Amino acid sequence: MHLSDEEQNWGGDSSAESTDSEKPSTKGKPRGSSNTPLKRVKYEDITSERPNKKPKNELYKPPTVEELNELKETQNLYNNNLFRLQIEELVKEVKIKNKHQNAFAAWYQSFQSFLDELPEYDIPLSEIRLKNKKKLTDEQKFVNEIVSESIKCDQDFVMKFVKPEGVETFGLHKMNALAGPKLAVNINLKIPKACFNVKDYLNNRYFVKRYYFLAYVAYFLKTKDICGEIQWILHNNNRLLPIIQIKMKDSEKILIKLFATPTENYFKASRFLSDINNVKVNVFNSENITEAPTLFYNSSLAHDVTLTINNSFIEESLSELGNVQEAIKLIYIWLVQRELNVGLGSFTEDLVVYFMVYLVSKKKINKHMSSYQVIRNFWNFIDATDLTANPISICDDLKPEVLDNFRENFDVVFLDKTGCYNIASFLNLDVYKKIKSECAIAFKLLDDGGINSFHSLFITKLPKELQYDLILNIKSESNFENIIDRMDDDERTKFLGLPELFVVKNICNTLHRGLNKRALLIVPFLDSGKSKTVSFGVNLDPSHAFNFLEMGPAVNDSKEKEFREFWGDLSSDRRFKDGSVCVAVYFKTETTKGKREIIRIVVDWICSRKLNLEYKLHYDDFDDLLVNKKVTASYPMGTNEECCLKVIAASDDLGKKLRTLEMPLTITSVQGISDTFSFTETFPPIAMNFKCGNKITSALHNNIIINDKRLRVVPRYVKPVECVLQLEHSSKWPKDLDGIRHMKTAFYLEISKLLAKKHKIVSSVKPEVLDVLYGGYVFRYQLYLSREIGLLKKESTSNGAIVYKDTPESREMEKKLNILPKLTGALKGLQSQNPSFGPATALIKRWLRSHLIDNHHFPDVVINLLNASLYLNQSAFIAACTPQIGFLRFLKFFAELQYHIQPVVVNFNDGISKETITEIDSKLLQNREACPHLFIATPYDGCESLFTKAAPSKEVLRRVKQLASETLSCVTSMVREENLVKVRDLFVPNLEGFNVIIHLRPLLNPVRHEQVIGDELEGQVHLKAFNAEESTKVPVTDFNPVQLYLRDLRNNYGEFANFFHDTYGGNIIGVLWIPKALEEMEFKVSHVNGRKLVDNKLVLNIDSLIEDFYILGKGLVKSIDKR
């Protein structure tokens, strides 16, 4: 069954969100899914549904024996009761409907009758060719329809077209292990013995007869009125095993696959062992056939010859085990959600069944286990065993030398009941390693026992674009013949009929050779029989991926020549500190972005130089959006990491100086609160010397000030690096707010005086903050005093009692000066563990701001926390190594986030207990209106979601969900090469929905150089290296006319409109009228503001408001468009 058929039913449209005006449908989704919107029911409705209310004494009865048994069974057989309920609900959802079962049963009877009526023909193979006569007999018409020039053998024989000797169903449907809602039935047609010769296993004769037999059945099926669409497909994408797929005429939910196999025991299974050659002549357009074993030809034939025996054994083993049948359904869903059952070499449903049979036969699974325990044992077994080194077999009386022979010829070995067929013949080695990795992750999720573990395992879709750090598409125009031409004669013989397997293996091996320790997994995806379209997903190893040195063997070593031949002119001799001389590849790079580009260089070398293939690499396409190409510094700049590191180094150095100052109260702590400290700042400040301009600015004491208020151009924006200072404890602080604030300013003055005297550091004191110029950066310090927050909370009641209550001012101060430093430290720790976290978060901000959703609507700290929650809970994924994959996973996370019922828990250092998380869930469901629209719990804010109380709003959240869903869809299409959208286009806002567009003058925008699509005429800004010897003054800091204008607009007109702007250099402001403000109102004095009288009703005076916007931004506003 194709993935596209399944994903709609199991993945669902998880990005869909229910609103107050829409009643969400839960049909087709499991009740246990966290994606399923919950319906709120009033208490009156509940009681009215249950008229027979139990008396109070019955409510407190002791549990019955049945209830106790069920509880004990849950404890013994399941992880927890919720997991059990979720499994039961999912199994119900994927159950095949009775109407489909009945419809197939009726069709099957008609099909059997059809087979009995088939006409019979005896036609020589040489006569099965296209005839171009005007008048054709029925036999000639039949031949013209079934003829195929692509399939041939070594003999001319008479093809006997006769009705099948027998017909039977087999597979998941027959053993009640098929996961619906679609019904897929396998039917095996037994080709009569009269059609074969005893040596038809040689030289493709069997496959020719098999093909024409199925074509014969398909031709006459088309003449009957019992089928809908009939088409050829490849069984498990194996071109040697074409089968017929039938869609029933009256039901699209029923798929039927027709197989054809020889009668049981006609061919000896031992003829298809891994050391036998069954092709002696060139029937596959392959030159120089040798005596080497025809591995994949034999395996394809063995599949058909052993099909009846194996299916009889499978049915005998599993037919009575309902728990195993249920487990197979769950595992198949798990595979489909990860796209691991798609393409040649994938982990098929057949392998799942055979593994289950093996575990049952070895007593590792029994009928007393629950389905939960079965899948647990399944995942544990695959993770713990290594079939590449230790093959297994269902056959009990197998000779060891047979097993060894298979191991020598195949990467993965798992023998069937006959001991002659390797079930894992076509399983790609790298896919097998990926399956082992996924099993380990699944097993860990089961042990974790989290509320969302079931959702991560069975409900969440994990497309390949989100599973891998890079996707390599080998273009269909590439000439794979170059690779096939390099095959030696023995390899050609081994891969007869399936040369694409060799192509994939060769590319995989070359990628492994080049990427070496840099890659954890390299997983191929080969589309159905299309040998010229192949993709590879690569998971990088963060500890080795970005090493700038590829160490080779020592000079004069036996492997030196091989290393030089592979790396060519990239390799050179290098002497190391220990005195050794080795041949190595050195990738010269000076930035973190440059280190990430090493992967691109290696892949390009492999594909272009070693394999001569055209390719498309989806890896770091989004990194350029974090590079400010209009501004260049004196040192190499990539994405944001280099600038952040320099700021942190300067901050640490200045912090040491501050702590050594001899003051009345010693500075005990200096903590950063800017996003720069956690590497999540999109464009961190760059060190530079600040000088006065002739016209724009002038000097005043230690400061640079702006000369003229009527500016035509503003100086470049200088963002302060914010930090918090803490002093040693003292009880002598004033007991009133004004006194404390004056004392804080006095401390700022003292610090400024001591810095100038002892270290010659320039600073500027303001009543609330201290700005210090150090190392070319402006550091803004604020003192944190817990007593000040206490005084802000202090209130007197009417009877004179003192009470302490949170106020907006106290909350804001505590959030900024107490909680934010701890949070920034935790985020910095997360960045040290996951180096892609910071730039990935910066990329998310870049994306959101480019769509005009600024800090007012979606605060930076909220973005930091959302992405941190994703990195702390990457349970379903291998950790992201690149900013791009971190960004794409965030898009999926937010598109599927049901914030109205689902809290986001950012559990730093496991500081929030499971009990607390349960309480938060309960609180959110019981009293949703009292909680913020987006609830984010952290260990530092008492799980009160302090950072989301003001923003984002419900409307903004809905808009971001929609943007995330559409952006992810576009990126997926780009990777699969279904559209030609450019990455930069995803960061261009859609202005169609705005009522008013305010255009700003670019020269008055101090961050205009940061635009995604900047003005081509805008010049390049070259910043000279910071020179500590040059005298400099504190620059104009944190001055941005655009942000000041936005603040005034929101303060004065926020009740009428919402204002949207791109923080990173945007020159437009989008205005959206608030729907409530557009409503007509009765004439009252309190309603007059911003309105005009029309027909005795007050309506919004839009023209006057637009004029106000222009007057308020006089000089800054260029023009205003009303839409």
N, C-alpha and C positions, 0 to 999 in steps of 0.2 A: 504494500500500500504506500502510495507516495506521501511524502511529508505534507505537501500542500493540501491533501485531503484531510489530514489529521489535525493540523495545527489550529484550524478555525474552531475545532470542537474542544480541544484541551487547553490551548493557550487563551482562547477567547480574546475579545477586544478589551484588554485590561486597562487601556487608557481612558475608556469611557467613564464618565462621571455622572452620577445622579444629582440632579438639582431639585429645588423645591417644586418646580413645575413639571418634573418628569419622574414618573414612577419606574425605577429600574427593573428590568426583567432578569430574574435569576435563572431562567430556563437554560439548560445546557451548561450550567456551572455548578461545581460542587459546593455544598453548603460550607465545607471546611475552608474554602479558598478565602484568603484575606482580600482578594480582589472583588469578591462578591458584595455589592452594596447591601447593607442591612436595612430592613424596613422597620421604621419606628411604629410601634403599636400602642395606642392609648390604653390606660388601665381599664377603662370602661369596656373597650373592645375585648380585652382578654377575659374579663369576667362574664361578658355576655356570651362568649363562645363556650363557656363551661357552666351551664346552668346547674348541673349536679355537683355543687360545691361540697367538698369533704368537710366533715365536722372537725373542729380544732384538735380533738383528742386523737383523730386518725392521722393528722399531719405529723405528729411526733411519735408515731409507732416505731418500734425497732425494725430494722431491715429484714425482709423475708429471706428464706434460704436461697431462693433464686437470685435475689439481688446480691447476697453475699458471694454466691458462686461466680456471678458475673464480675464482681469486683476483684475476686481472687484471680480469675482468668485474665482480666485486664492487666493486673500486676505481674502475672507470670509470663503472659504471651505478648504484651504490647509495651511500648515505651511509656505511654500514659493514656489516659482515657480520651483526651482530645485527639491524639493520633489515631486511636482506634476508630473514633467516630468519623474522622476525615477519610480514612481508608474505606470504611463502609459506604460513605456517601459517594466517593469517587467511583467505586466499583459499581454502584447503582447507576451513576451517570453514564458509564461506558458500556452498560449492558445492552445487548442487541435487542431491539424491539421485536415482540412476537409477530407483528404484521410483516416484518422483513423476513423472519424465519418461515412464516407460512407462504409468503410470496415465492421464496426460493424453492420451498418444497414442491409447490405446484409447478414451477418452471422446470425443476429437475425431472419430474415425471414426463413432461413434454419433451425434454431433451433426450431422455432414454428412448422414448418412442421415435424421435427423429433419428437416432443412431441406428435403430433397427431397420429403418426404411432407406438407409444410404445405398445408392447404386454402386456397383462394383466395376472397376476397370483394371485391365492389365496393359500397361503402356511402357515400352522400353524407355530407359532414361534418355537415350539419344534423341527420342522423338519429343521429349518435353522441351520444346523451344518455341519461340514466338512465330506464329503463322500469320501472314498478311493477306490471306484470301478474302474475297468479298463475301462468299457464302461459306460459313463454317458449320460443321456438325457440332452437336452438343459436346462430344468428347474434345473437339478442337477448341471450342470456347472455354471449356474447363481447363485445358492445358495453357491457353493464353493467359488465364487469370492467375494460375499458380506458379508459372515459370519464374525461375530466379537464376540469373547468370552469375551471381556472386558466390554461389555454393557449388562445389564440384568434388568429384572423387576419382579414383583410378580405374574404375570399371564401367562398362555399360551393361546394365542388368534390367530385368523387367520389374517395374514398380507395380506392386499389387495394391490397388486401392480397394480395401475391403473394410467392412465395419469392425470396430474394436472388439477384441475378445472379451473384454470386461471393462467396467467403469466403476470408479469409486471416489468418494471424497476423502480428503485428508487435510491435515494441518491444524491450525489453531481453532478454527471454527468447529471441527469435529470433536476436539477434546474440550470444548467450552472454555478456551483460554484466549479468545479473540476480544480485543478491546475495541468497542464501537466508537461512535454510533453507526459507522458504516459496516456492512456485512461483506466480508471478503471470503470467498469460498474457493478452495483449490480442488479441481477435479482431475483425476488421473485416468487417461484413456490407455488401455493396455493394447499395444500393437500385436496383432496375431503372429504366431511363430512362422506362418507361411510367408510373411513379408521379409523374413530374414534368412541370411546364410550364416553358418557357424562362425565365419571369419569376418563378419561385417564390422567388427570393432576396429579393423585395420583401415588406414588411409581415408578416413572421413566418410566411409560408406554409411555407417550408422546414422551420422548427423544429417546426411542427405536424405535418407529414408524417413527419419524422424521429422524433418522439416516438411517434406512433401505430404506426409501423413496428416500433419496438423493443417497444412494448407488445404488439403482435400476436405477435411471436416469444416474448416472455416468457409470454404467456397459454398458448400451446400447450406451452411447455417444462414448465410446472407440471403438465400432464396426463401427462407422460411420467415414467418411473421412472429417469431418467438424471442427475438433479440433486438436490442437497440444498436449502439455503436460496437463494432468489432474491430480490434486493432492488434497488431503485433507489438509485443514488448519483450524485453530481455529479462529472464529470471535472474534476480540479483545482479543485473547489469552485465551478465555474461553473454557475449555475442555468440558463443557456441550453443547456448540454451535458449533460443527464442520460444516464447509461449504465446498463447492467444488470450487476450483480455476482452471480456464481454461485459457491457453495461446493459442491464435489463431495461426493457422498453418502458416499463411503467414506474420504475424506481431508480433514481440516481444514487440511492444509498446502497445498492447491491452491486458488487463487483465479482465477476467469476473469472478464474484463470484456468485455462485448459493446458494440462501437461500431457505428454505422450511418452511412455516408457515400454521397454520390452517386457514380456511375461517373465514371471519370477524364475530364476535359475537358468534362463536361456543362455546367458553369457556367464562364465565363471568370473566372480569378483576378483580373483587373484590375478587375472589378466591385466589389472589396472594398478598394480603396485607401483611404487615410486621409482623402481629401477628398470622398468620395461619400456621399450620403444614400440609404439603402435602405429607409427607413420613412416613408411619406407620410401614414399615418392612425394614429389612436390605437388601438393594439392592446396597449399595455402600461399602460393606465390612467394615462397621462400627458397632461396638457392641453397645448394650443398647441404642436404639433409644428412645428419650423421647418425650413429648408433646411440647417441645420448638419450636418456629417458625423456619421453614426451609428458612432462609433469602435468601441465594444466589441461591438455587434451585428455589424459587418463582420468584426471579428477572430474572433469565434466561428464565423461562417460560413466564413471563410477557413481556419480550422483544419481543418474537415471537407473542404473542397474540395481543399486541398493535401496532405491526409494521405497519400494513395497516392504522389504524386510525391516528397514529402519522405522517406517511409520507404524508397522504392526507392533514393534517393540515399544515405541513411544506411547501408543494408545494403551498398551497393556500396562505400562509403568505409571501413567499419569491419569488414566480415565477415572479412577476412584479418588483421586487426591484433589479435593476442591480447594484446599489451601494453596497448593502449587499452581493450580489453574488461575487463581486470583492473583498470585504473585507474578505469574507470567504477564498478565495484563498490566500490572503496575510497572514492571521492568520495561515492557515495550513502550509505555507512555514516557517513562524516564528517557529512553533512547531517542524517541521522536522529538522530545523537547530539546534535546542536544544535537539533533541532526547527525547522529552517529550511525544511522541505519540507511544512509543515502549514498549511492554511488558504488562503483566496483571497488571491492576490497573493504567494504564497510562491515560493521558488526550486525549481522542480519538476525531476523526473528528465528531462523532455523538454529543459529548458534545458541540463542537464549534457551530454546527448547532442549537441545542436546546437552547443554550444561546442566539443566535441571534434571534430566534423565540420569546423567552421570552422578550427580549429588544424591539422588534417590537410590541409585544402585549401590552406592558406597555407604549407605546408611547415614549420610550427613544431613539428610532431610527426611522427616517422617510425617505421618498423617496427623500426629498430635500437635504439630507446630502450627502457629498462626501464620498468615501470609506475611505479617511483619517479620517474623523470625526467618521465614524462607528467604525473603529478599535480603535480609541482613546476612544470612549465611552465603547467599549467592555473591554479594558484593565483597564479603570478606574472603571468600575462596578465590575469586579472580584477582583481588589485590595481593593475596598472600602467595599465590602460585606463579610460577614462571614457565609457561609452556614452550618457551624457546630453548630452555635448558632441560626441563623435565617434562617430556610429553606425557599425555594421558590417553587412555583408551577405554571405551565402554566394553569392548570385547575382553572377556576374562582369560581365555586360553590363547593369548597372543605370544608369539616367540619374541624374545628380546631383540634379536637381530632385525626383525621387521620394523620395530619401533625405531631402532638406531638408523635404519635405512631412510625412513621418512624424515628423521631429524636432520640428516645430512642434506636432504634435498629441499626441505621447506623451512621457512622462518618460524612458523607456529604449527604445532602438531597436536591434533586431537582426533583420534580414530573412532570410527563408528562401531556398530555391533558386529559387522563382518570382519573388522580389522584390516580392511583393504581400501577404505575410503577415508581420506583426511578431510574431516568436516571443515577445518580451518585452512584449506588449500588456498582460498582466495582472500583470506583475511590479511590485509596489509600489516606488516610488522609495526609501523608507526601508529596505525589506527589501534592496534592491540595495546600499545603502550599508553595511548590516550585513554582507552577504556579502563586500563588498570588505574590510571591517575584519577579518572572520574569516579571509579568505584571507591577509591580511598577517600575522596571528598564526600561521597554519599554516606559512607560508613561513619565518617566523622560527624556529619550532620545528624545522623541517627543518634549517636552517642551524646551529642550536644543537647538534644532534647528541647531545643528552643521552640517557641510558639510558631515561628515561621519556617521551621525545618521542612515540614510537609510541603509547604508552598514552594520552597526552593527546589525540592526534589521533583515534584510532579506537576506543578501548575505553571511555574515560570518558564517561559520560552527563552532559550539561550541560543540565539542565532550565531553562526560561526563568526560573524563580524565583531561580536563582543567577546568571544572566547579566546581570541588570539591577539597577540601584540602586533602582528603584521599578517597581511594576506597578500600572497604572491599569485597573480593570475598570469599563466603562460598563455599568450594570445593564440587564438586559433590559426592566425596566419603563420605562426612559427613552423619551421620545417622540422618536424619530428623525425623525418627520414635521416637526418644527420646522426641522430642518436641510434636509430635502428641499424644504420650502416656500420656503426662501430661494434655491433654484436659479432662475436665469433660464431662459428658454425654450431658448436654445442649449445650456446645460448639461444640461437635461433630455433634449434630443435626443441629445447625445453619450453620455450614460450610460444610454440606453434599455435596459431589460432587466436592468441591474445597478446600481440606485441605491445599493446598499450601498458600491460603490466610491467614489461621491461622498461618502457619509457619512464613510468612513474618511479620505479625502483632506482633507475639510473640517476634521475634528477634528485630524488631523496638522498641517495648516497653522496652525491656531489655537494648538496646543501649541507649535509652533516659534516662532510670533510672541511668545507669552507667555514661554516659557523662554529664548528667544534664545540667547545664548552659554552659558547654564547647562547646556545639554544637548548631548552629543556625538551621540547617536543616539536617535531616537524610532521604535520598530519596532512596527507594528500586528500583531495576531493576530485574524483573522476566522474563526470556526468555520464549518464546512461549510454554506454557504448560509443560516446563521441571522443575518440582517442586524441583529437586535436584540441580539446579544451580541458585543461587541468589546472587546479588551484591548490595552493598549499597554505595551511595555517601554521604559524610559528609562535610558540610560547618561549619568551626569552628568560634566561637565568639572570636575575638582577645582580648577582655577585660577579659575573664574568662578562655579561653582554657588552659592556661599554669599555672594556680594557683596550688601551691604545696600542698594546703590543701583542702580537701573535707569535709566541715563542716556538721555534722549530728545533731540530736536532743540532747537536754540536757539529762544528766544521769537521769534515773527514769522516763523519758517521755514515753508516750504510744507508740511512734514510735521507741523507742530505739531498741527493739528486732528485728523489721523488718530491720532496718539499719544494725545491726550486722549480721543478717542472710545473707544479700546480700553481704557485704564486707568481711565477714569471718575474717581470721587472719590479714587482712590488716588494720582493724579498731582497735582503742585503745581509752582509756579515756585521754582527754587532758584538762589541766587547762589554761585559757586565762587571759589576763591582767585585764579584768574587773571582775575577780573572778569567772566567770562561769565555770562549768565543763561540757564538751560535749563529746560525742563520735564522733570521726572524723577519716579520713584517711589522713595520712601525707606521702607525696611522697618526700623522701629525695633526693635533687639534688643541685648541686653547680654551674651549668652552664646553659646557655640559651639552648644549645642542650639538656641537661638533662631535662629541662622543656618541650621541645617539645616531648621528649620520654615518658612523663607522659601519653600522649594520647595512645601510643602503649601499655603501661602497662595496662591501663584501658580496651582497646579493647581485649587484651589477657586474662584478668581476666573474661570478659564477655563471650567470645567465648569458651575458654578452660575450665574454672572452672564452670561457671553458665549454659552454654548451651551444653557443651561437643561436640563442632563442630570443624572440621578442617577448617582452613581459611588461606588466603593470604592477607596481608595488604600492600597496595601501598601508602606510606606516606612520610617517610623520608629516602628513599633508597639512595639518592644522598648526604646526609649530610656528610657521611664518607669521601667524596672526598675533603672536606674542613678541614679535620683533618690531621695534620702532625704527623703521627704515629711514625716517626723516631726521633722526638724531643719531650722531655717532660720537662715541667717547674716545678717550685716548687709549683705553684698554679694550681687548676683545670683548664684545657683547653678543650673547646669543639670545636665549629667552631670558627669563627674569632671575635665574639662579645667581649669575655672577654679580649683578648689582646688589642682590640681597645679601650675599656673603660679605661684600665690602662694607655695607651698612652695618651688619652685625659685628664685624671686626672692629669698626670705628666705635660702635656703641659700647662694646666690651672694654675697649681701651679707655674711653672716657669714663665709664662706670668705675673702673679701678681708681682713676684720679679723684672722682667724687667721693669715694669711700675713704680716701686718705686725708680729706680736708679736715682741719682742726676746727670744729664747730661746737657750739654749746650742746647740741644733740647730734651724735654721729649718724651719718647716713648708713643704714644697715642693709638696704635692699634697693636695687635699681632694676626694674622690670619693664620690658618693652610691651607695648600694646598695639603697635601698628602691624598691619598685615605683612609688612616686610620681614618681620621676625619669624613668621611661619611660612615664608616663601610663597604666600598667596596674593601678594601685590602684583597686579598686572604689569605696571610700569614703575618700578622702584626708583627713588631719586638717584641721580648721578652726581658724584663729587665734582665740584668746580670752584673756581675763584669768582667772587661776586664783585663787580665794579659798578660805579655810578655811570649812567649814560649822560650824554650832554644835554638832551632835551627831556627825556622821560623821567629820569630819577636824579636825586642829589643826596648828599650825605648829611646826616644830622646825628652828632655824637657817634655812637657805635652802630647806628642804623642807616640803611638806605631807604629813602622815602620817595614817593611819587610826587613830581613837581606840579603837574597840571591836572585838575579834576576833569577837564574836558579832553579826555584821551582819544587819540586816533589809533594808538597801538599800545599794548600792554606788555610788560616784561614777561619772560618765560616763567611758567608756574613753578614755584618752589614748594614742595610738599614737606611739611615738618614730620620728623620721625618721632612719634609720641612715646613717652616713657612715664613710669610712675615711680616716685621716690617714697621710701618709708624711713622714718627716723626711729631712733631707739625710744623706748617707752619713757614717758614722763607724766607726772600727775599735775604739773604746773601750768598746763595749757589753760587759757581763759575758758570760762563757762558760758560764754555767749557767742553767737555766730559771728558777729562783727569783729569781736576781739580775736577769734581764731583766724579769721580771714586776714586781718591786719598782721597777725603774727606770721602767717604763711608768706605774705608778701615780704616781710622783714627777713625771713629765712632765704627767700629768693635773692634778695639784695645781698645778703651775706655770702651766699654761694657764688654769686656773680663777682663780688669783690675778691674772694679768695682765689677763684679760677684765674682772674686777670693778674693777681699779684704773684701767685705761685707758678702758674703754667702759661701765662700770657695768652689765655683763651678769651676770645671776644664773646660777649653774651648780651642779651637784652631782657630787661625785667618788665613784665606786665602784671597787673594786679592778680590775675588768676594763674599765670604760667611763667615759666622761665625758658627763654629760647637761647640755646647755646650753639655757636658755630664752631664745629670741630671736624677736621678732616674733609672739609668741603660740603658737609651736611649740616642741616639745622635740626637739632634735637630739642624737642619741646617737653619740658618736665613739669609734672604736677605732683604736689604732695598729697599723700593719702593719710587721713586721720580718721580713725573709727569714731572718735568723739564728735566730729563734725556731722557725720551721718546720724548719730544718735540725737543731736540737737535739732537736725532737720525733721526728725520723726516726732519730736516732743510737742505735745499739745496740752492745753489746760481745758478741763471741762467746766461747765457752768457752776458746779459746786466746788471748784478749786482743785480738784484732783488732777494729777499729772498722768497722762497716758502717752504711749508711744505707738504711732500709726505710720504706715508707709505713705509717703507722699510722692508725687511724680518727680520732684527734685531729688529726694533721698534715694529713690529707686535708680534714677539715672546716674547719680554719683556712685552708688554702690556697684552698679553694673560696670561702670567704666573703670573705676579705680581699685575695686576689690576683686570682682569676678573675672573681668577681661584679662588681667595679667596671668591668672591661673590658666585660663582657657588658651591664651596665646602660647604659654609654655607647653601645654598638652599638645597643641597643634604642631609646635616645633618638634616635639618628640615623635609625633606621627610622621612628620616629614623625614626625620632621620631614619625611620624604619621603612618608609615607602617614598623614595626620592621622586616619584612621579606625582605625589599628592599635591604639592605646591603649584607647579605649573599647570596641572589639570584643573585645579580650582581657579587659577588665574584665567584659564581658557573659558571656563564656565562664566566667569564675570564678563569677560570680553564678549561672549555670545549674548548674554542677557542684556548688557548695556547697549550693544549694537542694535537691539530691537527696542530701544528707548525705555527700557525698564531699569530705572536708576536706583541709587541707594535709598532714596525716599520710599520707593515702592517695594524693594526687595533688598534689605540691608546686606552689606558685605559679610557681616559676621554670620548671618543666617546661611548664606551660601557656603561659608567655611564649615559650618556645623553639618549641613546636609551632606556635603561630600565626605566629611570625616566619618559620618555614620556609615557611608558606603564602604570606605576603606577599612573601617573596623569590623564590618560584617561582610567580607568578601567570601562568605562560606561556599557559595555555589561556583565561584570562579577561582582560577589560579591568579595570584596577585598581579595587578596591572604594572607593567614596567615602563610604559610610555604615557605622556600626558594625553595623547589622542584617545587611547583605549579607555583611560580614566574618564575623559569627557563623554565618550559615547555611552559608557555604562551609567553615568549620571543621567543622561537623557532618558535612558530606558527606565531607570529607577524613578525619576520624577514623573514620567509619562504614566507610570502604573501606580504611583503613590495615591492611596485613597485617604487623603489628609483628614477628611471629615469623620473617619472612624479609626484611623490608624496613627498613633503617635510615632514620632521619630526619636529613637533612643540613641544618644551618643555616649556610649558607655566607656569612657576613658578609664583604663586600668581596672575594669570591672568594679567601678565604684558604685554602681547601682545594682542592688540585689534583685533576684528574680521575683521576690515578693513585692518589691517596690514597683517593678515593671507591671506586674499583675494589677496592682492598685491603680496605676496610671491608666491602664486599659479600661478598668472599671469606671474610673472617674470620667474618662472621656465619653464613654457610652451613656452614663447616667446623667451627666450635666454638661452636655456639649456646648450649650449656648454660653456658659460662663468661661469657657476656655478659648484661647486664641484659635484662629482659623487653622493655623499650622502649629501643631504642638511639638516642640523640641525639648526633650528632657536631657540634662547633663548633670553630672555629679556636683558641679560647682554652683548651680543656681537653685539647689534644693528641688530639682525636677519641677520647677514652676514655669518653665518656658518664658523666662523674662525677656529674651531677645526677640520674641515674635509677638509681643502684646500689641504693639502699634502697627506693625506691618510684617508680612504682606497681607493684603486684604483678600477676600474670597474671589473677587473679580480678577485680581492680578494672578492668583494661584491658578485659576481656570485658564487664563491666557497663557501662562508659562507651560502648563500641561499640554495645551494644544501646540504650542511652539516646539516643545520637546518631542512630541510624537511625530510631527511633520518633519522636523530636522532629522530625526533618526531614520525615518522612512526614506528620505532623500539620500542619506549617507549609505544606507543598505543598498539602494538602487545603484549608487555610484560604484560601490565595491563589486556588485554583481554585473556591472557594466550594462545596466538597463536604461540609464539616461546619461546625459552629458553635462549635468549640473557641475559647476565649479565650486570648490570649497569656499571661496570668498563670497559667492552668491548667497550662501547660507547665513552670512553676517550682514546682509543688507535689509533694512527694515521695510515693511509694507506700510505705506502711508495712506492707503485708501480709506481706512476706517475713521480717520481723524476729522473732526469738524473744522478745526482751524490749524494752520501751520504757521508758526512764527519763524522767520528767517533772520539769523543773526549775522553781524559783521565778523568775518573770520579774523581780522586783525585784533579784535577785542576779545578773542578766545585764546587764553594763554596755553591751552593744551591741544590746539588745532593740529599739531604734528602727529597726534596719536590716532587719527581717524583710520578706519579700516580702508576706505577708499578716499585718499586725500586729494587735495588740489595738485594737479600735475605742475602748475606754475609755482607752487610753494617751494622755496629754496631749502637746501639741506642745512641743518644746524650742526656745526662741528664744535664740540666742547673740548677745550684744551685741558691737559692734565692738571690736576690740583697741585699747586705749589705752596707748601706751608710757609715758605720764606716771604711770599708776597703779602703785603698788608691787605686786609679785607674787612668788610663790615657785614653785619647781619642783614641779609637781603629782605626785600618785600616778601613776606612769607604767607602762604595760604590765601593769596589774593586771586580770586577767580570771579570776574564780573558776571559770568554766565550763571554760576551757582548762587551768587547773591541775588541776581534777578529772579531765578527760580524760587528762591526762599521767599522773596517779597510776593511773587505771584501766588504761591501756596498759602501764605499767611493772610493775604487780602482777598483772594478769590477762590480759595480751596473749597468753599461751600457750593460753588457754582460749576467748577470744572476740575478735571484731573490734568496734570501736566506731565509730559513724558519727554525724556531727553537722554541722549547718549553721552555718558560721563566722559568717555574717552574721545574728546575732540569734536563732538557733534555740533553742527552749526544750525540745527533746527530744533524747535520745541513743538511737539504735538499736543494739541489741546482737544480734550474730549469732554463735552458737556455732561454733567451728571444727570441721569434721567429724571430724578426727583425734582431737580432745579428747573426743568423744562415744563413742569406741570403748572397749570393755571391755579392761582390762589385768590382767596377772598381778600378784599382790600382791608389791610390792617397796617398800623404803623410799623409793627415788628417785621412785616413782610416786604416793606417798600425797597429796602436796599437791593440794588442791582436789577430792579424791575421797573416796568412802565405800565401805565393803565391803558387797557384796551377793552372796550365794551364792558366797563365796570369790573373787569378782572385784571389781576396783576400777572403779567407774563414777563419772562426773562428778557431783559433789554440787551440782546446779543451785540448789536452794533455799538452801543455805548461801552460795553465790556471790552470789545476788541479795541476801541479807541483808548480805553484805560491801559490795556496791555502795551499799546504803542507809547503812550505818555510815560508810563512807568519805566519802560526800557529805552527812553529817548537816547539816541547816540549809539546804543548797542543793537537795537532792532533795525534791521535793514528793510524788511517788508513783512506784511501779514497777508496770508491767503485764507479767505473764507471759503469753505467747501459746502 
